[in-house]
């Protein structure tokens, strides 16, 4: 089986706030990160269809993190794989 990943993943756990009109905002946990995106675990996120655009902001940093737009690329029972959208 060949991997479709363009960027290597790094295990990284941190709190991230995800916002979308369908649920408002949730604070979730990241599982891994790459240059192209992040996997986020939270039960409320599994309702999002592939292609949905959300915003996300890492929490608990010494300075306020930027708010990023991300696209849902993959949904499973634990959460979603999100692709960073370049601006």
N, C-alpha and C positions, 0 to 999 in steps of 0.2 A: 504494500500500500504506500503510495507516495504522499508526502505532506504538501499541502497547499500553502503553507505559511511562507511569507516573504521575509519575516523578521524573526530572529531567535527570541524565545521567551525567557524571562527571568522571574523566578518565584519572588513575589513581593506582597506582603500583607500590610494594608493600611486602610484607614477609614476614608470613604469617598461619598460625597453627597451627590445623588442623582436626581434630576428634576425632569418631569414630563407632565403635561396637562391631564393625563388619565389618572394619575395618582398623587400629584403634587410633588413632594420631595421625600426621599428616604435616605437614611445614612446606611450604607452598605459596606462590605469588606471586599477588597481586591484579593485576587488569588495569584495572578501573574500579570506581567507587563512586558511589552515589547515596544520597539520604535513605532509600530503601526497601531497599537491598541492595548486594551486591558480587558481581563476577565473579571466580572463583578458578581459576587454572590449575594443574593437577597430574594426571598420568595415573591415579593411584589413585582420583581422585574420579569418573571417568566411569562407574564401576560402580554408583553410587548412583542408585536410581530417583527419579523426580519425587515429591515429597511427603516424602522422608526428612528427618528432623530431625538436624542436626549442631550441634556447638558450635564456636566460633571465637574466637581471641584474637590480636590484632595483636602482633607481636614487635618487639624492638629499640627500644622506646620508653624514655625516661628513667625512667618509672614503669610499674608493671605495668598493662597494659590490662585492662578488664573482659572476662569471658568471656560471649559472646553466643550465644543460641540462634538458629539460622537454618534455613530450610526450602529444600530443593532445588526450584527452580522450572523450571530448564532445564538440560539436559545436552547437550554437544556433544563433538567429538573431542578438545578441549583441556582441558576442565574443566567447571565448573558455575556457573550463576547462582543465587545464594542470596538469599532474602528475610529481612530481619531480623524476628524475632518479638518483638513488644512484650510486656513483662512488667508 
